[in-house]
Amino acid sequence: MNQLPIFLNMKDRKILLLGDGEMADAKRRLYERAGAEITDDEYAGELTLAVVALENDEEATAAVARLKAKGLLVNAVDRSALCDYTTPAIIDRDPVLIAIGTGGASAGLAKALRQRLEQLLPASLGTLALALFNVRERIQQIWPDGATRRKAIDAALDPDGPLDVMADHAVDDLEAWLDQPHRQARSQVIDLELASADPDELTLRQARWLGQADQIFASSDVPEQVLARVRADAERYTLSLWDEQPTTGLALRIRMKT
């Protein structure tokens, strides 16, 4: 990973946009949609980011160098080598945003992925997010302990769960889930045998387990690129420590297939 994806609050921030035509118009629409104020005045002051959408290569290169010298992070349209940051393809299920980037390698690939994923994600995903936000205090009251609360939410959002993220939901579904406060995720141990060291060959189920596990016990030959798919706050141990550690929640014992 050579770029860090972040979500920046753009409301009322001033963005410098140099250029005109189709490329510049597309960037203008994107930033204005996020609430930014667009200007073409390099000396406007308090600029947050700069976008260079100039057709002429020499003019674009000079503008990028000039703006970087001022300390601005610059996006140079269709010139990835000059970019400090790139803008991803976006799936908008407000307030849920899914950003797809290729580090400037191929905007067409990012677009194709966005279009494919758009077909899979339900239109109600944003509604579900807002509903969960509105009942967050109620959720905290039902599950005061943070770890228990996370497990309950994970179980609800799992495939075939009461709030499965890939299915359409109404507010009634959320209410029905909250009316069952003692329905919690059970402790479980799963033995995971990997057929390949390539993380792209993980099955959907294996990838889901890696993202949900509370504890990971991996043999020494399990590659780091696979373990990178593990949830960031999961506890990690070598497999040799299996009998020495208490197991709670979902635990994975990971081995490479021999």
N, C-alpha and C positions, 0 to 999 in steps of 0.2 A: 504494500500500500504506500504510494508516494504522494497521496493527497489526503487531507483530513476533511471529511464531509461535515459541515456545520450548518445550522439553521440560524440565520441572522435576522433580527428584528429590524425591518426596513422602514417602519412607519415614521414619516417626517424626516427621514435621513436624506441628505443631498447627494445625488449621484451625478458625476460628470459623464456626459455622453458626447463623443466627438464623431461626426459623420452623419450622413443622411442616406436615404434609399431604403431598400427592403431589409437589409441587415440591421440597420440602426432602428428602424421602426419596430422590428421584432423585439429587440432588446428594450426599447422604450416601453412597449406594452407589458413585458415581463416585469420590469422593475416597478412600473406604476401600479400594476396589479398587486404587488406586494406592499404598496403604500409609500413608495419612495417619491421624492421630489427630483425631477430631472432638470439639469441645467447644461448648457454648452459653454459656460463661462469658467475658464480654468482658474480664474482668480476670485471665484465666488466665496471662498473661505468655508471652513468646516465641511469639506468634502469627505465622504466616507469611502467611496470606491470610484474607480474610473473605468469607462468602457470605451475602447477605440474601435470604431466601425468604419474606418476610412478605406476606400478602395485602393488607393495608390500605396504600393509597398513602401516606398521611401518615406512618404508622409506618415504612414502608420508607424514605422520603425522609429522615426524621430519623435513622434508624439509619445510613444510608449517610454522611450528613454527619458524624455522630459518629465513625464508624470511620475515615473519611478524615482527620479531624482528629488521630487517633492515629498517622497515618502508614501505615495498612494499605491495601493494594490490595484493592479490593472488587469482587465480582461481584454485581450486583443482578438476580435472576432475572426475566426478561420485562420488564426496564427498561433497555434498551441504552444510553440516554442517560446513565444514572447509573453505568455500568460502567467500571472501570479496566481490566478484562480480561474476556474471554468464554471460555467453554469450548466446544471444537469438537465436531463429530460425529467419532467415532473408529472406525477400522478396526483391530482388534487381531489381529495375527499375531505375538504375543510371540516375540522382542523387537522385532519390526518394528511400529511404530505409524504410522498415517497419519491426520493430523488435517485436518478440513475445516471451515473457518470462513467466515462471511460478514460478520464485523465486527458481528454483532448484527442484520443486516438481515433475515435470514429463517432461523430454525432449521429450518423445514420444507424449505427448499431444501438446506441442509447435510445433512439426514437423507436426502433423496431421492438426493443424490449418493453418500452413503455406501452406501446400499442397492444402487445400480447398480454401484459399484466392488467391493463385496463379492462380487458374482457373477463378476467378472473375475479377481480375485486368487486364486491357488492356495492351498490350505490349508497346503501345505508351505513357504510363504515364510519363516515363522519358523524352521523346521528348517534351511533353507538358510543363513539368517543366522547361526545358532549354529554350523553346520558351518564356515562361513568364518572365524568368530571362533576356533574351535578349531585351525584350521590356519594362522593368520596368521603364525606364526614360520616355518613351512615355505614359505609363499608368499614371505616376505622373503628366504629363502635361495635360492629359485629365481630370483627377480627382485630382486637387491639394489638396483638403481637405482630410485628412487621413480617417475620418469616412465614407465619401462618397465613397472614393476609395475602402475601405474594403467591403462596401455593394455591390458595383458594381461587385467586384471580386467574392464575395459569390454567388450572383445571377447567374453569368456566370457559376460557377462550380457546381451549384445545379443540382439535377436530372432533366433531360430534358432541362437544360440550354444549351447555345451555346457551353460551354466547359465542359459539364458533365464529371466528372472524371472517370465514369464507362464506358465510350464509347471511341472508337478509334477516334483519331483526326489527322488532317493534319494541316500544318501551315496556310493553307487557312482559316480554321475555326477561328483561332486566329485573322487573318486580318479582317475577316468579323465582328467579335465582336468589334474590335477597330474602325471600320468604322461607328459604331453606338454609338458615345460618350454620347448621351443624354439618353440612355437606362439605367435607374437607378432603384434600388430597391425601392419600394413604402413603405410608412408607413403602418403598418398593426398591428392589435390587434387580438390575438388568445386566446380563452378561452380553457385551457387545464385541463381536469378532469381526475385524475389518479385513476385507478381501484385498484391499489395495491401500497404498500410502497416499493416493491422490484424493484430496478432500472432495473433488468434483464427482467422485464415484460413490460418495455416500448416498444411501437411499434417503428418501424423504423422511421416513420414520427415524432413521439413525440421526439425521441432522436435527430433527425435532428433539430427540432425546438429549443430544449434546447441548442444545439451547435451554433445556429445562432442568438438567441434573443439578442437584445441590452438592453432590460430592463426586469426584472423579478419581478413580483408581486405575492408573494406566501403566502398562508394562513399558520397560525402557525403550523398546523398539517402535513405540507409537510415535509417528513424526509430529513435530511441533505445528506443521500446517494443518493437521487435523485437530489438534488441541486448541488451535486458534478459534475454532468454531464453538468452543465451550463458553457458556455464560460467564461474563467477566467476574462475577462475585462468587462463583462456585469454588468450593474447597478442592484443592488438587493434592493428590498423594501418589506415591509410587505403589504399584500393585503389591509389593512386598509388605506394605503397612496395612493391608486389608484387615487382618485379624486384630490389629491394635487400635483401630479407630471406631468410635461409635457411628452407626449408620442411621441417619434420619432422613426423611423425605425421599427423594429419588437419588439413588446411587448407581453409578455406572462402573462396571469392571471392564476395561477395554484391553483387548489383546489383538495382535496381528495374526491373521490366519497363517498356519504353517503348512 
